[in-house]
């Protein structure tokens, strides 16, 4: 019997989806790929495969989960299985350098960024970028890894050679121009099936530590899981959001074979949009969705159900 296979390494981020699949009566199986084998001499099972592998897996002691997932996706794609968020999506999830070059190719503006390996080269990159204020972040990130704001190269040097420096898992640190927004928020656009679903406004007044969930205790630049109630919510779905950037984002997703993603941007004082993150392991904020009456995981479950129906019908023909 064909079923939906969910590829992941963090059950806490997956239960919201499996709950919706159960509500719809859809058959599924979880592949928790923190370790395992890839039987290249065998054919994979029939069904629909949805990749939710996270760039931050190493922070949960799943250091090689993305590499294992890459092998599994190659195996699935070789055999022509239906995969949502396949190898290209994983490649972008694991590298902001790849994200930014792909976004720019699609005509989407990103902040000025320099990638560097080695502390001396990171410092040189900060001097080269020519910005009064800049941030550091990890190339292979998620969970806000390595995100620090600096207003001088002297303060960066102190950080680099001090006890608090975070070494990126892939060795690549990014120096990025700091975009000063006139109001303290960023916007995240959610896409399912490659099509725009809604935009969320995220309050940044408390800095980079924006995640309200127990599952995301350290400072995520955006990690919208959870149900914490606040007087002023950090996450608010914007009704009737419309902007030409949506068409560019949808084109970008199509060109890179990404079906499910959250894309984040910030506006500067001139109203220009700068896109700085593509999250192919997207989650949704429960409180914001309840207020708006829109439910990302439910829409995703419906999409997976339709894909499974199509695969099943194809098998019956053969």
C-alpha angles and dihedrals in degrees: 000000000000117000143169114271118203114203112202147121103217119064093188089067093045105049092080089061097043090050089057092046089053091049089055093044093240120156114238144163129200121227105199100195104192085121138346145107135288111216099210091174091060133064118248120243120269118259144076120307122204118192116213098162113151130220089220095059092115089066087065093050092262095119098159100033093107091050091049090047090052089056092047092049091050089052093048095046092047088059093047097248120163106258126180114205094008134175096316092050090051091050091055093043090058099046131044088190088062090044094053096045091049092047092050090049088056091052096258116138117231129187117272104272138180123193119212141176119205128034096258091050091048089055091048090050091055091053091046096051089066098212126137090218126028141160135225123219138165119260091221098042141134120156090053091285114188094357108153131154119222133184097191140025088237091064090046091053090051089052095046094053096036131088096262099063112125114216110217115239090236094038094243120122120187125217108202135184110253111238110213109213119206089224126035102253144088128206127232120196118206123211130189121182087006091294129111114261105171145321125242124206111215122202111230098178091114093051127246098332097096106141114111097188131103086225092061107046098155125070110290116183082217127354109150103189122123149048106252111148117221132179088234106030117222091212122053127167110228111228115225095004110180130167135147088245089076092067090051091049092051090050090049092051092048093049091051097042094241117150101176126036149132115224120196129206141170131205123222125217090276091056094250116149120230117188114209110165141037113191114193091177093063128176132185134230111246097207095048091048093049091054093047096039092231122123121195099190091050091053090047091050090052090050092051089048092054091048091050091050090052092050092047093050090050091052091049090054090055 
